[in-house]
Amino acid sequence: MQQSDFFQSVFQVVKLIPKGRVTSYGAIAAYLGTKKSSRTVGYAMNASHAIPGIPAHRVVNRNGMLTGKMHFDTPYRMQELLELEGIKVEKDVVVEFKELFWDPTLELEL
């Protein structure tokens, strides 16, 4: 299945999220110049599971919640992958979300 150019752009940004950090759907959308397309970023993350090398587990909602967890192999896999990177998760929310937040607009050149 061929992915849209937008999905490909999302995947490129997600590949740049450092281990031990997280970002949000909205932050990716804003970086790509389409602030109101955070839902479409979510659709891209759902489609990414069939593509190796895309760390979809590092993308959470604007409050640090693991809203995409149901799209992983098990409901706990997203949390497990984050914890393997040293990210603590409690009740499906990234602990210290603000400190771990990676903003592509600030971290990457446009």
Buried (B, 14 or more C-beta within 10 A) or exposed (E): EEBEEBBEBBBEBBEEBEEEBBBBBBBBBBBBEBEEBBEBBBBBBEBBEEEEEBBBBBBBBEEBBBBBBEBBEEEBEBBEBBEEBEBEBEEBBBEEBEEBBBBBEEBEEE
